[in-house]
Amino acid sequence: MNTTLSVLLLILSISLATFVLQVRNQLNQHLENNIKPFDMVIGAKGSPLQLVLSSVLHIDTPTGNIPLEEALKMSKNRMVKEMIPVSYGDNYRGYRILGTSKQYLIRYNAELREGKLYEKPLEVVIGDNVAKKINLQIGNTFTSAHGLAENTLETHTKKPFIVTGILKPTGTVIDHLIVTNLESIWEVHEHTEDHNHPEEEHEEQREITSLLVKFRNPIGALQMSRFINEKTAMQAALPKLEVERLMRFLGIGFKVVNNISIAILFVAGLSIFINLIKTVSERKQELALLRTYGVNTFQLIKLVFIEAFFLSFVGFVLGWFLGRISIWVFSVFIEDTYGHLLVFDFPNQEELLLLALVILTTFLASILASSSLYKLNVSKILADA
């Protein structure tokens, strides 16, 4: 193997490793930040993971609707600290319109950048990413499309929304949502015939997508989830548990890529070792001549070490930058769902361990490759020249 190939293998292994480490860590942090405000999600029967993904992370379709009146009965439990109803099913240009209480914004520490919070039905505040991507301003109006897909043809043209506020960036799902009150969602979906019904009857029929719950202590979540799943027509899902399960599935893929990068790193280290041996062998005459000028064995070994560490350093730095470029490209594709990934941040502990592994591999390769310098027969080599 030549020197160029050795460096290229090292660059590839470092770029793969840093990409996997950064994406895994940042994705995990993103998920934790979004599920942290809530201990439980109550919704329609179905997949608990789907319920969490749709109601907390907003990256899946809901499992269905639940009666508001039945869901709010859960608030009577003394272990419940807070319950926040959420309802959705429409979008504007691919961004979900979420009906909820103002407590939802407080839970994510969302603050207004400009304008004011919604007060009346059909008033909305928009997340930072929504404002940037579709250029909505205070006072702009728009009509929602039925469903969560951007290309939905059915729109609610008779019930336009108006933007009253734009939120500061939070680094959470709030940045990608259009938030309004529950009454807005109900009003948009009211049929003409519903206006002939008594208000009391209409209230009883109101539904929400899910209920986000915060408990006074962790025991409450376990006890209440068992009761809901066994005794009611609804289901309860624990976001932390479901996200941990999801990360285990994703972790398999991350682990495979990481193992591939380690294997390539091993090959790169072996390649550097072979190249060092080749270099020492090809330069024996030069090294022997240097000995005649008073250069000792330690100084010759130092030359081998300098060359090896220079190649490793260049390979690591270029690989690190290539990994960061890969993160930037990946971030472009997932921006609408997860937001921006940090690209040029300081190396984390795992990357520093990776650098230490490269240094150790290079050090061992240099020792093995330069061992022959101790047996350098100067007179014989010069005589054969």
TACOR-V456346 format. One record per backbone hydrogen bond with DSSP energy under -0.5 kcal/mol. NH is the residue of the N-H (numbers start at 1). CO is the residue of the C=O. If there is no record, write none. Layout:
BEGIN
nh=[NH,NH]
co=[CO,CO]
END
This chain:
BEGIN
nh=[6,7,8,9,10,11,12,13,14,15,16,17,18,19,20,21,22,23,24,25,26,27,28,29,30,31,32,33,34,35,36,38,39,40,41,42,43,43,44,45,51,52,53,54,55,56,57,58,59,66,68,71,72,73,73,74,75,76,77,80,81,82,84,85,86,87,89,90,91,92,95,97,98,98,99,99,100,100,101,104,105,106,107,108,109,110,113,114,116,123,124,125,126,127,129,130,131,132,133,134,135,139,140,142,145,146,147,152,155,156,157,159,161,162,163,164,164,165,166,167,168,175,176,177,178,179,179,180,184,185,186,187,188,189,190,190,194,195,195,196,197,202,203,204,205,206,206,208,209,210,211,212,213,213,214,216,220,221,222,223,224,225,226,227,228,229,230,231,232,235,237,239,242,243,244,245,246,247,248,249,250,251,252,252,253,254,255,256,257,258,259,260,261,262,263,264,265,266,267,268,269,270,271,272,273,274,275,276,277,278,279,280,281,282,283,284,287,288,289,290,291,292,293,293,294,295,300,301,302,303,304,305,306,307,308,309,310,311,312,313,314,315,316,317,318,319,320,321,322,323,324,325,326,327,328,329,330,331,332,333,334,335,337,338,339,339,345,352,353,354,355,356,357,358,359,360,361,362,363,364,365,366,367,368,369,370,371,371,373,374,375,376,378,381,382,383,384,385]
co=[2,3,4,5,6,7,8,9,10,11,12,13,14,15,16,17,18,19,20,21,22,23,24,25,26,27,28,29,30,31,32,35,213,213,237,211,41,235,209,233,47,48,49,50,51,52,52,53,53,208,206,67,68,69,70,71,72,73,74,77,214,214,212,83,210,99,97,97,145,95,92,90,96,178,87,97,98,180,85,101,101,102,103,104,106,105,166,166,164,120,162,179,165,177,175,175,127,128,129,130,131,163,137,161,91,154,89,149,153,144,155,156,142,122,140,124,162,124,114,126,111,172,173,174,96,125,177,98,181,181,182,183,184,185,186,187,191,191,192,193,194,198,199,200,201,202,203,66,86,86,42,84,40,211,82,79,217,217,218,219,220,221,222,223,224,225,226,227,228,43,41,237,238,239,240,241,242,243,244,245,246,247,248,249,249,250,251,252,253,254,255,256,257,258,259,260,261,262,263,264,265,266,267,268,269,270,271,272,273,274,275,276,277,278,279,281,283,284,285,286,287,288,289,290,291,290,296,297,298,299,300,301,302,303,304,305,306,307,308,309,310,311,312,313,314,315,316,317,318,319,320,321,322,323,324,325,326,327,328,329,330,331,334,334,334,335,343,348,349,350,351,352,353,354,355,356,357,358,359,360,361,362,363,364,365,366,367,368,370,371,372,373,376,377,378,379,380,381]
END
